[in-house]
Amino acid sequence: MSLYTDIIRNSLWKQNPILSQVLGLCPALAVTTSFTNAFSLGLATVLVMAMSNFAVSSLRAFIPYEIRIPVFILIIAALTTVVDLAFNAWLHDLYLVLGIFIPLIVTNCIVLARVEAFAAKNAVAASTLDGAMMGLGLTAVISVLGAARELIGQGTLFSGIDMLIPGAHELQILPADYPGFLVSMLPPGAFILLGLMIAASNWLNHRASQRIPTEKTVATPAT
């Protein structure tokens, strides 16, 4: 159980793909104009990462070492296509909004990195959990970023949520006459807010390291 606990802790915080490893910034900056867009792309990434890790871990004994990277990419591409078609079939409006960013999961360095670093060397259950948790770690960060950008930029939360949950409605958090803050919805705003999130993460890690009790040596009295 300690292995699974370490996987969850590392994926969600210590080795978070964005906050700690600073990977996958293209979707983090491009799609996070609203909570719904960010969460939906994160959900697609979770599915691809979990299935890719499961497939690679299951087949790792049959994949020659010399051609492992092309085979990994082929597996990831096939599973990304499955997720892409599923979004097109069941969440078509959301599929149109996310556009090219679902197929681009194939090129996301986070997916290939976890397949190569973990799934190719570990058992199926642990590998599948690692993929799902890494995806959830990414989803949590981009969802918070998307919510912050939407709130500052438009004064709302959950804009377009009806595309994901039929019948749901967005929330008007700030007054209806709020003029909006355009920079928040543009790439510079995404860079600034993400930088603040990374800085906050580093500060929390620093504070946590200072709270760890240090061993104290007790001097023995001279005889």
NUSEKOL-221248 format. One record per residue: residue number from 1; chain; x, y, z of N, C-alpha, C in turn. Coordinates in steps of 0.02 Angstrom, whole numbers, plus 50000, padded with zeros to 5 digits. Layout:
<pts>
{pt NUM; "A"; {X; Y; Z}; {X; Y; Z}; {X; Y; Z}}
...
</pts>
This chain:
<pts>
{pt 1; "A"; {50041; 49940; 50000}; {50000; 50000; 50000}; {50043; 50063; 50000}}
{pt 2; "A"; {50103; 50059; 50027}; {50146; 50118; 50029}; {50164; 50140; 49958}}
{pt 3; "A"; {50171; 50093; 49911}; {50185; 50110; 49842}; {50129; 50151; 49813}}
{pt 4; "A"; {50067; 50129; 49822}; {50010; 50166; 49795}; {50002; 50234; 49828}}
{pt 5; "A"; {50016; 50237; 49894}; {50012; 50301; 49929}; {50064; 50350; 49901}}
{pt 6; "A"; {50124; 50325; 49889}; {50177; 50367; 49861}; {50158; 50391; 49791}}
{pt 7; "A"; {50128; 50347; 49751}; {50108; 50366; 49683}; {50058; 50423; 49686}}
{pt 8; "A"; {50008; 50417; 49730}; {49957; 50469; 49735}; {49987; 50534; 49760}}
{pt 9; "A"; {50028; 50531; 49812}; {50057; 50592; 49840}; {50103; 50626; 49790}}
{pt 10; "A"; {50145; 50587; 49757}; {50192; 50617; 49709}; {50156; 50646; 49648}}
{pt 11; "A"; {50105; 50611; 49624}; {50070; 50633; 49564}; {50031; 50697; 49576}}
{pt 12; "A"; {49998; 50701; 49633}; {49954; 50759; 49646}; {49993; 50820; 49670}}
{pt 13; "A"; {50052; 50809; 49702}; {50087; 50867; 49729}; {50162; 50867; 49717}}
{pt 14; "A"; {50198; 50818; 49745}; {50271; 50822; 49744}; {50300; 50823; 49673}}
{pt 15; "A"; {50271; 50782; 49628}; {50295; 50780; 49559}; {50239; 50801; 49511}}
{pt 16; "A"; {50199; 50849; 49532}; {50144; 50872; 49490}; {50171; 50891; 49421}}
{pt 17; "A"; {50139; 50868; 49367}; {50166; 50880; 49300}; {50177; 50953; 49283}}
{pt 18; "A"; {50135; 50997; 49310}; {50142; 51068; 49293}; {50178; 51107; 49348}}
{pt 19; "A"; {50157; 51099; 49410}; {50185; 51139; 49464}; {50258; 51121; 49479}}
{pt 20; "A"; {50274; 51057; 49474}; {50342; 51035; 49491}; {50385; 51022; 49430}}
{pt 21; "A"; {50357; 50987; 49380}; {50397; 50969; 49321}; {50391; 51020; 49264}}
{pt 22; "A"; {50342; 51064; 49268}; {50331; 51117; 49218}; {50328; 51086; 49148}}
{pt 23; "A"; {50285; 51035; 49141}; {50275; 51002; 49077}; {50203; 51015; 49053}}
{pt 24; "A"; {50192; 51006; 48989}; {50125; 51012; 48962}; {50097; 51082; 48966}}
{pt 25; "A"; {50139; 51133; 48956}; {50116; 51201; 48962}; {50073; 51224; 48903}}
{pt 26; "A"; {50078; 51192; 48846}; {50038; 51213; 48788}; {49963; 51209; 48804}}
{pt 27; "A"; {49936; 51152; 48825}; {49864; 51152; 48843}; {49849; 51193; 48905}}
{pt 28; "A"; {49897; 51196; 48952}; {49886; 51234; 49013}; {49875; 51308; 48999}}
{pt 29; "A"; {49907; 51334; 48947}; {49901; 51405; 48931}; {49848; 51419; 48878}}
{pt 30; "A"; {49836; 51372; 48834}; {49792; 51384; 48777}; {49719; 51370; 48791}}
{pt 31; "A"; {49705; 51319; 48832}; {49636; 51296; 48840}; {49604; 51322; 48904}}
{pt 32; "A"; {49643; 51352; 48948}; {49618; 51369; 49014}; {49583; 51437; 49016}}
{pt 33; "A"; {49546; 51455; 48963}; {49508; 51517; 48964}; {49444; 51510; 49006}}
{pt 34; "A"; {49425; 51449; 49023}; {49368; 51438; 49067}; {49378; 51372; 49104}}
{pt 35; "A"; {49342; 51365; 49160}; {49347; 51303; 49198}; {49325; 51243; 49158}}
{pt 36; "A"; {49270; 51250; 49121}; {49242; 51194; 49083}; {49291; 51168; 49031}}
{pt 37; "A"; {49322; 51213; 48994}; {49370; 51192; 48943}; {49430; 51157; 48974}}
{pt 38; "A"; {49456; 51186; 49028}; {49515; 51157; 49061}; {49499; 51089; 49090}}
{pt 39; "A"; {49443; 51084; 49126}; {49425; 51020; 49158}; {49412; 50966; 49105}}
{pt 40; "A"; {49381; 50984; 49050}; {49365; 50935; 48998}; {49428; 50908; 48965}}
{pt 41; "A"; {49475; 50952; 48949}; {49538; 50929; 48921}; {49576; 50887; 48971}}
{pt 42; "A"; {49573; 50907; 49035}; {49606; 50867; 49087}; {49575; 50797; 49092}}
{pt 43; "A"; {49509; 50793; 49086}; {49475; 50728; 49088}; {49499; 50684; 49030}}
{pt 44; "A"; {49504; 50713; 48970}; {49528; 50675; 48912}; {49600; 50651; 48924}}
{pt 45; "A"; {49641; 50693; 48954}; {49710; 50675; 48968}; {49714; 50618; 49020}}
{pt 46; "A"; {49671; 50621; 49071}; {49669; 50567; 49121}; {49654; 50500; 49087}}
{pt 47; "A"; {49605; 50499; 49043}; {49586; 50437; 49009}; {49644; 50411; 48967}}
{pt 48; "A"; {49676; 50455; 48929}; {49731; 50433; 48886}; {49789; 50408; 48928}}
{pt 49; "A"; {49807; 50443; 48981}; {49865; 50422; 49021}; {49852; 50357; 49057}}
{pt 50; "A"; {49792; 50348; 49085}; {49777; 50286; 49121}; {49778; 50227; 49072}}
{pt 51; "A"; {49746; 50234; 49014}; {49743; 50180; 48966}; {49811; 50166; 48935}}
{pt 52; "A"; {49851; 50218; 48923}; {49918; 50208; 48894}; {49963; 50171; 48942}}
{pt 53; "A"; {49962; 50192; 49006}; {50003; 50157; 49055}; {49982; 50085; 49063}}
{pt 54; "A"; {49916; 50073; 49062}; {49890; 50005; 49067}; {49914; 49962; 49008}}
{pt 55; "A"; {49908; 49989; 48948}; {49927; 49952; 48888}; {50002; 49938; 48886}}
{pt 56; "A"; {50042; 49988; 48900}; {50115; 49980; 48896}; {50139; 49932; 48950}}
{pt 57; "A"; {50113; 49938; 49011}; {50133; 49892; 49065}; {50113; 49820; 49049}}
{pt 58; "A"; {50056; 49811; 49017}; {50033; 49744; 49000}; {50076; 49713; 48945}}
{pt 59; "A"; {50102; 49755; 48900}; {50139; 49730; 48841}; {50214; 49739; 48847}}
{pt 60; "A"; {50239; 49764; 48903}; {50309; 49783; 48906}; {50356; 49725; 48894}}
{pt 61; "A"; {50336; 49664; 48911}; {50380; 49606; 48900}; {50385; 49588; 48826}}
{pt 62; "A"; {50340; 49612; 48785}; {50339; 49594; 48714}; {50365; 49650; 48669}}
{pt 63; "A"; {50383; 49707; 48698}; {50406; 49764; 48658}; {50482; 49766; 48658}}
{pt 64; "A"; {50515; 49758; 48601}; {50588; 49761; 48598}; {50614; 49828; 48622}}
{pt 65; "A"; {50667; 49828; 48659}; {50693; 49889; 48689}; {50711; 49941; 48636}}
{pt 66; "A"; {50739; 49917; 48580}; {50765; 49963; 48529}; {50710; 50004; 48496}}
{pt 67; "A"; {50649; 49978; 48494}; {50595; 50014; 48459}; {50540; 50034; 48508}}
{pt 68; "A"; {50556; 50039; 48571}; {50504; 50051; 48621}; {50470; 50119; 48612}}
{pt 69; "A"; {50509; 50172; 48596}; {50480; 50238; 48590}; {50429; 50242; 48534}}
{pt 70; "A"; {50446; 50219; 48472}; {50394; 50219; 48419}; {50332; 50178; 48438}}
{pt 71; "A"; {50342; 50122; 48471}; {50285; 50081; 48492}; {50243; 50118; 48544}}
{pt 72; "A"; {50276; 50150; 48591}; {50239; 50188; 48642}; {50197; 50243; 48609}}
{pt 73; "A"; {50228; 50279; 48562}; {50192; 50333; 48529}; {50133; 50306; 48489}}
{pt 74; "A"; {50142; 50248; 48458}; {50087; 50217; 48420}; {50029; 50198; 48467}}
{pt 75; "A"; {50045; 50171; 48525}; {49993; 50153; 48574}; {49957; 50216; 48597}}
{pt 76; "A"; {49995; 50268; 48615}; {49965; 50330; 48639}; {49920; 50361; 48584}}
{pt 77; "A"; {49944; 50360; 48522}; {49905; 50389; 48467}; {49840; 50351; 48457}}
{pt 78; "A"; {49842; 50285; 48461}; {49782; 50245; 48452}; {49731; 50260; 48507}}
{pt 79; "A"; {49754; 50263; 48569}; {49708; 50276; 48625}; {49683; 50348; 48624}}
{pt 80; "A"; {49724; 50395; 48603}; {49701; 50464; 48596}; {49646; 50469; 48543}}
{pt 81; "A"; {49653; 50431; 48490}; {49601; 50429; 48438}; {49536; 50403; 48466}}
{pt 82; "A"; {49539; 50353; 48509}; {49479; 50326; 48540}; {49444; 50380; 48582}}
{pt 83; "A"; {49483; 50416; 48623}; {49455; 50468; 48664}; {49427; 50525; 48621}}
{pt 84; "A"; {49463; 50542; 48568}; {49441; 50595; 48523}; {49373; 50577; 48491}}
{pt 85; "A"; {49366; 50516; 48468}; {49303; 50494; 48438}; {49247; 50491; 48490}}
{pt 86; "A"; {49264; 50472; 48552}; {49213; 50470; 48604}; {49187; 50540; 48620}}
{pt 87; "A"; {49232; 50589; 48623}; {49210; 50658; 48634}; {49167; 50682; 48576}}
{pt 88; "A"; {49187; 50664; 48515}; {49149; 50685; 48456}; {49079; 50654; 48456}}
{pt 89; "A"; {49073; 50593; 48481}; {49009; 50559; 48480}; {48963; 50581; 48537}}
{pt 90; "A"; {48990; 50589; 48597}; {48948; 50601; 48656}; {48950; 50672; 48683}}
{pt 91; "A"; {49003; 50709; 48668}; {49010; 50778; 48692}; {49029; 50822; 48632}}
{pt 92; "A"; {48987; 50822; 48582}; {49006; 50851; 48518}; {49019; 50926; 48523}}
{pt 93; "A"; {48977; 50963; 48560}; {48987; 51035; 48567}; {49054; 51050; 48601}}
{pt 94; "A"; {49069; 51012; 48652}; {49133; 51020; 48687}; {49191; 51000; 48642}}
{pt 95; "A"; {49180; 50949; 48602}; {49231; 50927; 48554}; {49248; 50983; 48506}}
{pt 96; "A"; {49199; 51020; 48483}; {49210; 51075; 48436}; {49249; 51132; 48470}}
{pt 97; "A"; {49236; 51143; 48534}; {49271; 51196; 48571}; {49344; 51178; 48582}}
{pt 98; "A"; {49357; 51116; 48603}; {49426; 51096; 48617}; {49467; 51088; 48553}}
{pt 99; "A"; {49434; 51069; 48499}; {49466; 51067; 48434}; {49527; 51022; 48431}}
{pt 100; "A"; {49583; 51051; 48409}; {49644; 51012; 48395}; {49678; 50989; 48459}}
{pt 101; "A"; {49659; 51017; 48516}; {49697; 51002; 48578}; {49685; 50931; 48604}}
{pt 102; "A"; {49631; 50899; 48585}; {49623; 50828; 48604}; {49672; 50784; 48564}}
{pt 103; "A"; {49675; 50789; 48496}; {49726; 50750; 48460}; {49797; 50766; 48481}}
{pt 104; "A"; {49809; 50828; 48503}; {49877; 50847; 48523}; {49900; 50815; 48588}}
{pt 105; "A"; {49854; 50779; 48622}; {49875; 50741; 48682}; {49930; 50691; 48663}}
{pt 106; "A"; {49930; 50669; 48601}; {49982; 50622; 48577}; {50051; 50651; 48588}}
{pt 107; "A"; {50058; 50716; 48576}; {50124; 50749; 48580}; {50139; 50776; 48650}}
{pt 108; "A"; {50092; 50768; 48697}; {50103; 50794; 48764}; {50159; 50754; 48798}}
{pt 109; "A"; {50212; 50789; 48817}; {50271; 50755; 48844}; {50256; 50720; 48910}}
{pt 110; "A"; {50203; 50741; 48946}; {50187; 50708; 49009}; {50167; 50636; 48997}}
{pt 111; "A"; {50128; 50624; 48944}; {50103; 50556; 48931}; {50160; 50509; 48915}}
{pt 112; "A"; {50203; 50529; 48868}; {50260; 50487; 48849}; {50309; 50479; 48906}}
{pt 113; "A"; {50317; 50532; 48946}; {50365; 50528; 49002}; {50343; 50476; 49053}}
{pt 114; "A"; {50279; 50473; 49070}; {50256; 50424; 49119}; {50256; 50353; 49091}}
{pt 115; "A"; {50242; 50346; 49027}; {50245; 50280; 48996}; {50316; 50254; 48998}}
{pt 116; "A"; {50364; 50297; 48981}; {50434; 50275; 48978}; {50464; 50267; 49048}}
{pt 117; "A"; {50449; 50314; 49093}; {50482; 50313; 49159}; {50449; 50265; 49208}}
{pt 118; "A"; {50384; 50251; 49200}; {50350; 50211; 49251}; {50317; 50148; 49222}}
{pt 119; "A"; {50274; 50157; 49173}; {50234; 50100; 49149}; {50277; 50046; 49118}}
{pt 120; "A"; {50332; 50064; 49086}; {50375; 50015; 49054}; {50416; 49975; 49103}}
{pt 121; "A"; {50412; 49993; 49168}; {50454; 49960; 49218}; {50415; 49933; 49278}}
{pt 122; "A"; {50349; 49942; 49280}; {50311; 49924; 49339}; {50249; 49883; 49321}}
{pt 123; "A"; {50217; 49856; 49373}; {50159; 49812; 49363}; {50099; 49852; 49338}}
{pt 124; "A"; {50050; 49815; 49314}; {49993; 49846; 49280}; {49953; 49891; 49327}}
{pt 125; "A"; {49937; 49867; 49387}; {49895; 49906; 49433}; {49929; 49971; 49453}}
{pt 126; "A"; {49992; 49967; 49472}; {50029; 50027; 49492}; {50036; 50075; 49433}}
{pt 127; "A"; {50049; 50049; 49374}; {50057; 50091; 49315}; {49993; 50127; 49296}}
{pt 128; "A"; {49937; 50091; 49299}; {49873; 50122; 49284}; {49857; 50177; 49334}}
{pt 129; "A"; {49869; 50164; 49398}; {49858; 50215; 49449}; {49903; 50275; 49438}}
{pt 130; "A"; {49965; 50263; 49420}; {50012; 50318; 49408}; {49987; 50362; 49351}}
{pt 131; "A"; {49965; 50331; 49296}; {49940; 50370; 49240}; {49878; 50411; 49258}}
{pt 132; "A"; {49832; 50379; 49294}; {49770; 50414; 49313}; {49786; 50472; 49361}}
{pt 133; "A"; {49829; 50460; 49410}; {49844; 50512; 49460}; {49884; 50569; 49429}}
{pt 134; "A"; {49931; 50554; 49384}; {49967; 50608; 49350}; {49919; 50650; 49309}}
{pt 135; "A"; {49871; 50617; 49276}; {49821; 50654; 49239}; {49778; 50696; 49284}}
{pt 136; "A"; {49759; 50669; 49342}; {49719; 50708; 49390}; {49758; 50767; 49418}}
{pt 137; "A"; {49823; 50757; 49429}; {49864; 50813; 49453}; {49865; 50869; 49402}}
{pt 138; "A"; {49873; 50852; 49338}; {49870; 50902; 49286}; {49801; 50935; 49282}}
{pt 139; "A"; {49748; 50893; 49287}; {49680; 50919; 49283}; {49665; 50969; 49339}}
{pt 140; "A"; {49688; 50953; 49399}; {49675; 50998; 49456}; {49706; 51066; 49444}}
{pt 141; "A"; {49768; 51067; 49420}; {49803; 51130; 49410}; {49771; 51171; 49355}}
{pt 142; "A"; {49758; 51141; 49297}; {49730; 51180; 49242}; {49658; 51199; 49256}}
{pt 143; "A"; {49622; 51160; 49297}; {49554; 51179; 49315}; {49554; 51241; 49360}}
{pt 144; "A"; {49598; 51243; 49409}; {49605; 51302; 49451}; {49626; 51362; 49409}}
{pt 145; "A"; {49673; 51351; 49364}; {49696; 51406; 49320}; {49639; 51430; 49276}}
{pt 146; "A"; {49601; 51384; 49247}; {49544; 51403; 49205}; {49491; 51441; 49244}}
{pt 147; "A"; {49476; 51418; 49306}; {49427; 51452; 49347}; {49450; 51523; 49364}}
{pt 148; "A"; {49515; 51531; 49381}; {49541; 51597; 49399}; {49538; 51644; 49339}}
{pt 149; "A"; {49558; 51619; 49280}; {49557; 51662; 49220}; {49486; 51681; 49201}}
{pt 150; "A"; {49439; 51634; 49207}; {49370; 51649; 49191}; {49340; 51699; 49239}}
{pt 151; "A"; {49354; 51691; 49304}; {49326; 51735; 49355}; {49353; 51806; 49346}}
{pt 152; "A"; {49419; 51812; 49337}; {49448; 51879; 49329}; {49430; 51909; 49262}}
{pt 153; "A"; {49428; 51868; 49211}; {49416; 51894; 49144}; {49344; 51909; 49128}}
{pt 154; "A"; {49297; 51868; 49155}; {49227; 51876; 49137}; {49181; 51886; 49198}}
{pt 155; "A"; {49205; 51870; 49257}; {49163; 51875; 49316}; {49118; 51816; 49326}}
{pt 156; "A"; {49128; 51761; 49289}; {49084; 51702; 49295}; {49125; 51641; 49313}}
{pt 157; "A"; {49090; 51588; 49330}; {49120; 51522; 49339}; {49077; 51470; 49303}}
{pt 158; "A"; {49109; 51418; 49278}; {49075; 51363; 49244}; {49040; 51385; 49180}}
{pt 159; "A"; {49069; 51433; 49145}; {49041; 51452; 49081}; {49045; 51393; 49032}}
{pt 160; "A"; {48989; 51378; 48999}; {48986; 51322; 48952}; {48979; 51255; 48985}}
{pt 161; "A"; {48963; 51253; 49049}; {48959; 51189; 49085}; {48903; 51145; 49057}}
{pt 162; "A"; {48854; 51176; 49024}; {48799; 51137; 48994}; {48823; 51091; 48939}}
{pt 163; "A"; {48882; 51106; 48910}; {48910; 51060; 48859}; {48935; 50996; 48891}}
{pt 164; "A"; {48953; 50999; 48955}; {48977; 50940; 48991}; {48922; 50907; 49032}}
{pt 165; "A"; {48881; 50949; 49064}; {48825; 50925; 49105}; {48762; 50959; 49080}}
{pt 166; "A"; {48722; 50925; 49039}; {48662; 50956; 49012}; {48616; 50982; 49068}}
{pt 167; "A"; {48591; 51042; 49059}; {48546; 51072; 49108}; {48581; 51114; 49160}}
{pt 168; "A"; {48647; 51108; 49166}; {48684; 51149; 49215}; {48693; 51220; 49187}}
{pt 169; "A"; {48704; 51267; 49233}; {48711; 51337; 49212}; {48773; 51368; 49244}}
{pt 170; "A"; {48800; 51418; 49210}; {48857; 51454; 49237}; {48836; 51497; 49296}}
{pt 171; "A"; {48884; 51516; 49337}; {48872; 51559; 49395}; {48899; 51629; 49382}}
{pt 172; "A"; {48859; 51679; 49393}; {48881; 51748; 49387}; {48907; 51770; 49456}}
{pt 173; "A"; {48972; 51767; 49466}; {49003; 51781; 49531}; {49008; 51856; 49543}}
{pt 174; "A"; {49036; 51892; 49494}; {49043; 51964; 49500}; {48981; 51999; 49471}}
{pt 175; "A"; {48970; 52062; 49486}; {48911; 52097; 49460}; {48904; 52091; 49385}}
{pt 176; "A"; {48841; 52092; 49361}; {48828; 52082; 49290}; {48859; 52136; 49247}}
{pt 177; "A"; {48870; 52196; 49276}; {48900; 52250; 49237}; {48977; 52250; 49241}}
{pt 178; "A"; {49005; 52197; 49268}; {49078; 52191; 49272}; {49108; 52195; 49202}}
{pt 179; "A"; {49154; 52242; 49189}; {49178; 52252; 49121}; {49226; 52198; 49097}}
{pt 180; "A"; {49250; 52157; 49142}; {49298; 52105; 49123}; {49369; 52131; 49123}}
{pt 181; "A"; {49416; 52085; 49123}; {49487; 52102; 49122}; {49519; 52062; 49067}}
{pt 182; "A"; {49529; 52093; 49009}; {49548; 52059; 48948}; {49614; 52021; 48955}}
{pt 183; "A"; {49662; 52051; 48991}; {49728; 52019; 48997}; {49723; 51949; 49025}}
{pt 184; "A"; {49676; 51939; 49071}; {49668; 51873; 49101}; {49649; 51819; 49050}}
{pt 185; "A"; {49615; 51839; 48997}; {49592; 51791; 48947}; {49643; 51781; 48892}}
{pt 186; "A"; {49698; 51820; 48892}; {49749; 51815; 48842}; {49809; 51776; 48868}}
{pt 187; "A"; {49854; 51752; 48824}; {49913; 51714; 48847}; {49954; 51748; 48902}}
{pt 188; "A"; {49966; 51815; 48899}; {50004; 51845; 48955}; {49971; 51833; 49023}}
{pt 189; "A"; {49904; 51838; 49025}; {49870; 51825; 49088}; {49880; 51754; 49112}}
{pt 190; "A"; {49879; 51707; 49065}; {49890; 51637; 49083}; {49960; 51627; 49112}}
{pt 191; "A"; {50010; 51658; 49080}; {50079; 51653; 49105}; {50085; 51682; 49176}}
{pt 192; "A"; {50054; 51740; 49187}; {50059; 51772; 49252}; {50026; 51730; 49306}}
{pt 193; "A"; {49965; 51707; 49294}; {49930; 51668; 49344}; {49964; 51601; 49357}}
{pt 194; "A"; {49989; 51568; 49304}; {50024; 51505; 49314}; {50088; 51516; 49353}}
{pt 195; "A"; {50123; 51571; 49339}; {50184; 51587; 49377}; {50169; 51597; 49450}}
{pt 196; "A"; {50113; 51630; 49466}; {50093; 51640; 49535}; {50077; 51573; 49569}}
{pt 197; "A"; {50045; 51527; 49532}; {50028; 51462; 49560}; {50092; 51422; 49574}}
{pt 198; "A"; {50140; 51424; 49529}; {50203; 51388; 49540}; {50241; 51418; 49599}}
{pt 199; "A"; {50240; 51485; 49603}; {50273; 51518; 49660}; {50241; 51498; 49726}}
{pt 200; "A"; {50174; 51496; 49727}; {50139; 51476; 49788}; {50155; 51404; 49806}}
{pt 201; "A"; {50160; 51360; 49756}; {50178; 51290; 49768}; {50248; 51284; 49797}}
{pt 202; "A"; {50295; 51322; 49769}; {50364; 51320; 49796}; {50367; 51347; 49867}}
{pt 203; "A"; {50327; 51400; 49881}; {50326; 51428; 49949}; {50298; 51377; 49998}}
{pt 204; "A"; {50244; 51342; 49980}; {50215; 51292; 50025}; {50264; 51235; 50036}}
{pt 205; "A"; {50299; 51214; 49984}; {50349; 51160; 49992}; {50405; 51183; 50038}}
{pt 206; "A"; {50426; 51246; 50031}; {50479; 51272; 50074}; {50456; 51275; 50147}}
{pt 207; "A"; {50395; 51298; 50157}; {50369; 51300; 50226}; {50363; 51230; 50255}}
{pt 208; "A"; {50343; 51181; 50214}; {50336; 51113; 50239}; {50404; 51084; 50258}}
{pt 209; "A"; {50455; 51100; 50218}; {50522; 51074; 50234}; {50550; 51105; 50297}}
{pt 210; "A"; {50530; 51166; 50313}; {50554; 51197; 50374}; {50520; 51169; 50436}}
{pt 211; "A"; {50460; 51141; 50428}; {50424; 51113; 50485}; {50447; 51043; 50503}}
{pt 212; "A"; {50487; 51012; 50459}; {50511; 50944; 50474}; {50560; 50948; 50532}}
{pt 213; "A"; {50547; 50913; 50587}; {50591; 50917; 50645}; {50660; 50889; 50629}}
{pt 214; "A"; {50710; 50924; 50650}; {50779; 50901; 50641}; {50802; 50863; 50702}}
{pt 215; "A"; {50845; 50817; 50690}; {50871; 50777; 50746}; {50919; 50820; 50788}}
{pt 216; "A"; {50909; 50816; 50852}; {50951; 50854; 50898}; {50998; 50807; 50936}}
{pt 217; "A"; {51059; 50826; 50939}; {51107; 50786; 50976}; {51107; 50807; 51048}}
{pt 218; "A"; {51103; 50759; 51092}; {51102; 50773; 51164}; {51171; 50759; 51192}}
{pt 219; "A"; {51201; 50811; 51220}; {51268; 50803; 51247}; {51266; 50763; 51312}}
{pt 220; "A"; {51311; 50716; 51319}; {51313; 50676; 51380}; {51358; 50711; 51431}}
{pt 221; "A"; {51339; 50711; 51493}; {51380; 50746; 51544}; {51447; 50712; 51552}}
{pt 222; "A"; {51498; 50753; 51565}; {51565; 50726; 51574}; {51569; 50690; 51641}}
{pt 223; "A"; {51607; 50636; 51641}; {51615; 50597; 51702}; {51682; 50611; 51734}}
</pts>
